[in-house]
Amino acid sequence: MSKVECVAPTGCLLGEGPLWSRSEGFLWWVDIKRAKLHRYNPKTGNTRRYDLPIHASALAMYQGQLLMLGDREAGLYDPETEGYERIVQLEQEPDGNRTNDGGMAPDGSFWFGTMDNAEEEPRGQYYRLSAPGTVEAMRFDPVMVTNTFQFSPDGRTFYTCDSAGQEIFAFDHDPETGVLTERRVFADTIRAGCYPDGSVIDAEGFLWNAQWAGSRIVRYAPDGAIDRIVELPVSRPTSLAFGGSDLKTLYITSARVGLSNAALDRQPLAGCLFALEVDVPGLAVPEWGEARS
């Protein structure tokens, strides 16, 4: 592997939701707290920032637009026109809650979670959003901070976490019915003193996880054993996405929210976008409504 490099010095308060667009060759991500959308072109090194009408937290591609989850709703955003159209409102979500992480399921639905934006109460829920806009609540116990929505390459294992609990969970997943069974602890970060955040799966079925307050990303084997730890120049990595023509560039978003001035002096790149070249490629992420091939 190469060294971790800062490729976009954006200084996001809460960079999240990285998404590689195969058709465009761009990396998209959001700054939740500032309600911004960012785009990075690795061919030119250029970035662009868009103002958003919602505090977007998770993204997927859909027919040239971005499926966007934010606040207590989902909608479609067109980067060409910078227009946004709400398609679903989460009416059962309490005031003070917002969406957080999400990911594509093998059947083409988008799974995502919510959380208490103040991070005071465990009232986050899980949802399944099917094209063109049918949302279904999933029967999970409420959690504090929903993160990681990833599936194994064969679609038979689902990974998720409540970051506040410092545990990553695995479930058996039936790709035909979407039913989850056999919940178990896949890995934990308790001894490391950090918090599991967003994740991505590579072609070998290993799970890469960004670890908030840990200054690192970790690659876990399918049995939960730590395969590799990569140290970062920032303490609060948030999520990951594979990109590039060969899907061997691992992009890492990060945050600077909540850091003291002294901490920011020690890590001036907090909130920036990083990249790491890896040996094992990622999996191509299908568009919303497109089943995994």
C-alpha positions in Angstrom: 0.0 0.0 0.0 1.0 3.6 -0.5 0.9 6.3 2.1 -2.3 8.1 3.1 -2.5 11.4 1.3 -4.8 14.4 1.6 -6.3 14.9 -1.8 -8.9 17.6 -1.0 -8.2 20.1 1.8 -11.9 21.0 2.4 -11.8 21.3 6.2 -15.3 19.8 6.6 -17.0 20.2 10.0 -18.4 16.7 9.6 -17.4 15.1 6.3 -19.4 12.0 5.6 -21.2 9.8 3.0 -18.4 9.3 0.4 -19.7 7.9 -2.9 -17.8 7.0 -6.1 -19.6 7.8 -9.4 -18.4 5.3 -12.0 -20.0 7.1 -14.9 -18.4 10.5 -14.0 -15.2 9.4 -12.3 -15.9 11.7 -9.4 -16.0 11.2 -5.6 -19.0 12.8 -3.9 -19.3 13.5 -0.2 -21.1 15.8 2.2 -20.5 18.1 5.1 -23.5 17.3 7.3 -23.2 20.2 9.7 -22.7 22.9 7.0 -25.3 21.4 4.6 -22.7 21.2 1.8 -22.0 18.7 -1.0 -18.5 18.3 -2.2 -17.1 16.8 -5.5 -13.5 15.7 -6.2 -12.1 14.9 -9.6 -9.0 12.8 -9.3 -8.0 13.4 -12.9 -7.6 17.1 -12.3 -7.4 17.4 -8.5 -10.2 20.0 -8.6 -13.0 20.1 -6.1 -16.4 21.8 -6.2 -18.8 22.7 -3.4 -22.6 22.9 -3.5 -25.0 24.5 -1.1 -27.8 22.1 -0.1 -31.3 22.7 1.1 -31.0 19.9 3.7 -28.2 18.6 6.0 -27.4 15.6 3.8 -25.7 12.6 5.4 -25.8 9.7 2.9 -25.8 9.4 -0.9 -26.5 7.0 -3.7 -26.5 7.4 -7.5 -29.8 7.4 -9.4 -30.2 8.1 -13.1 -27.7 10.9 -13.2 -28.9 12.4 -9.9 -28.0 11.8 -6.3 -30.3 10.1 -3.9 -29.8 12.2 -0.8 -30.8 11.4 2.8 -30.8 14.3 5.2 -32.6 15.8 8.2 -35.8 13.7 8.3 -36.3 13.0 4.6 -34.9 11.7 1.4 -34.9 13.3 -2.0 -33.2 13.6 -5.4 -30.6 16.2 -6.1 -29.5 17.2 -9.6 -25.9 18.6 -9.6 -26.4 20.0 -13.1 -29.3 22.3 -12.1 -28.7 22.2 -8.3 -32.3 21.4 -7.9 -33.7 19.2 -5.1 -37.0 17.3 -4.9 -38.2 15.6 -1.7 -39.5 12.1 -2.3 -40.0 10.8 1.3 -40.5 12.4 4.6 -39.9 10.4 7.8 -43.0 11.6 9.6 -42.6 9.2 12.6 -39.1 10.6 13.4 -39.1 12.9 16.5 -37.9 16.5 16.3 -34.2 16.6 16.9 -33.5 13.4 15.0 -31.8 13.3 11.7 -30.6 10.7 9.2 -27.0 9.4 9.4 -25.2 6.7 7.5 -26.6 4.4 4.8 -25.7 1.9 2.1 -27.0 0.0 -0.9 -28.5 -3.5 -0.3 -28.1 -6.4 -2.8 -31.7 -6.0 -4.0 -31.2 -2.3 -4.9 -32.9 -0.8 -1.9 -31.0 1.8 0.2 -30.7 1.0 3.9 -30.1 3.9 6.3 -30.4 4.9 9.9 -31.4 7.9 12.0 -30.0 9.4 15.3 -30.6 12.0 17.9 -28.6 14.9 16.5 -27.7 16.0 20.0 -26.4 12.5 20.8 -28.2 12.4 24.1 -30.8 9.7 23.7 -30.8 6.3 22.0 -33.6 6.9 19.6 -32.1 6.1 16.2 -34.0 3.8 13.9 -33.3 1.7 10.8 -35.1 2.1 7.4 -35.2 0.5 4.0 -35.9 2.8 1.0 -36.9 1.2 -2.2 -37.1 2.9 -5.6 -39.0 5.0 -6.6 -39.7 6.1 -3.0 -41.2 3.5 -0.6 -39.8 3.6 2.9 -40.2 0.8 5.4 -39.1 0.9 9.1 -37.0 -2.0 10.2 -37.7 -3.5 13.7 -34.5 -2.8 15.5 -34.1 -1.7 19.1 -33.4 2.1 19.2 -29.7 3.0 19.1 -27.7 6.2 19.7 -25.6 6.6 16.5 -26.4 4.4 13.5 -23.4 3.7 11.3 -22.1 1.2 8.8 -24.6 -0.3 6.3 -22.5 -2.8 4.4 -23.1 -6.3 2.9 -20.7 -9.1 2.2 -19.9 -9.8 -1.5 -22.4 -12.7 -1.6 -25.0 -10.6 0.2 -25.5 -13.0 3.0 -24.0 -11.0 5.8 -25.0 -7.5 6.9 -22.7 -5.3 9.0 -23.8 -2.3 11.1 -23.0 -0.6 14.4 -24.1 1.8 17.1 -21.0 3.9 17.3 -21.7 4.9 20.9 -21.6 1.2 21.9 -18.2 0.7 20.4 -19.3 -2.5 18.7 -19.7 -3.6 15.0 -22.5 -6.2 14.5 -23.0 -8.9 11.9 -26.3 -10.5 10.9 -27.1 -13.3 8.6 -29.0 -11.8 5.6 -31.3 -13.6 3.2 -30.8 -11.8 -0.2 -34.2 -13.1 -1.4 -36.3 -11.8 1.5 -34.1 -9.2 3.2 -34.7 -10.9 6.5 -32.0 -10.5 9.1 -31.2 -13.2 11.7 -28.4 -14.3 14.1 -27.2 -11.0 15.4 -23.7 -11.2 16.8 -20.7 -8.9 17.8 -18.3 -8.9 14.8 -15.7 -6.6 16.4 -15.3 -4.0 19.1 -13.1 -0.9 19.7 -13.5 -0.8 23.5 -9.8 -1.5 24.3 -8.7 0.8 21.6 -10.7 3.6 23.1 -12.3 4.8 19.9 -15.6 4.4 18.1 -16.5 2.5 14.9 -18.0 4.8 12.2 -18.6 4.2 8.5 -17.3 1.2 6.6 -16.8 -0.3 3.2 -16.4 -3.9 1.9 -13.6 -5.0 -0.5 -13.7 -7.7 -3.1 -12.3 -10.3 -0.6 -15.1 -9.7 1.8 -12.9 -7.8 4.3 -14.5 -4.8 6.1 -12.7 -1.5 6.3 -13.9 0.6 9.2 -13.2 4.3 10.0 -12.6 4.7 13.7 -13.6 8.1 15.3 -11.2 9.3 17.9 -8.8 6.6 16.9 -6.7 8.3 14.2 -7.0 5.1 12.1 -8.9 2.9 9.7 -9.0 -0.9 10.3 -9.4 -3.8 7.9 -11.2 -6.7 9.4 -11.3 -10.3 8.1 -14.7 -12.0 7.6 -14.2 -13.7 11.0 -13.7 -10.3 12.7 -9.9 -10.6 13.2 -7.9 -7.4 12.6 -6.0 -7.8 9.4 -4.5 -4.3 9.1 -4.4 -1.0 10.9 -3.6 2.2 8.9 -2.7 5.3 11.0 -4.1 8.7 9.9 -3.0 12.3 10.5 -6.4 13.1 11.8 -8.2 11.8 14.9 -11.8 11.7 13.5 -12.1 9.7 10.3 -15.8 9.1 9.5 -16.3 6.9 6.4 -14.8 5.2 3.4 -15.5 4.5 -0.3 -13.5 2.8 -3.0 -13.0 4.7 -6.2 -10.8 5.0 -9.3 -11.1 3.0 -12.6 -9.8 -0.1 -10.8 -11.6 0.6 -7.5 -8.2 0.4 -5.7 -8.3 3.9 -4.3 -9.7 4.0 -0.8 -11.1 7.4 0.0 -11.5 8.5 3.6 -13.7 11.4 4.9 -13.0 13.1 8.2 -14.3 15.7 10.7 -13.1 18.6 12.7 -16.3 19.2 14.7 -15.7 19.4 18.4 -12.0 19.6 18.3 -10.3 22.2 20.4 -8.0 24.9 18.9 -5.0 23.1 20.4 -6.2 19.8 18.7 -6.7 21.6 15.4 -3.2 23.0 15.6 -1.9 19.4 15.9 -4.0 18.1 13.1 -4.5 20.9 10.5 -5.9 18.5 8.0 -8.9 17.5 10.1 -12.0 17.5 8.0 -10.2 16.9 4.7 -10.5 14.1 2.2 -7.8 11.5 2.1 -6.9 8.7 -0.3 -4.9 5.4 0.1 -3.9 3.1 -2.8 -4.6 -0.5 -1.8 -3.9 -3.9 -3.4 -7.4 -5.4 -3.1 -10.2 -3.5 -5.0 -13.5 -2.6 -3.7 -16.9 -3.6 -5.0 -18.8 -1.6 -7.6 -21.7 0.2 -5.8 -24.9 -0.2 -7.9 -27.4 2.7 -8.4 -30.4 2.9 -6.2 -33.0 0.5 -7.6 -30.3 -1.6 -9.3 -29.8 -5.0 -7.9 -26.2 -6.1 -7.3 -25.0 -8.3 -10.2 
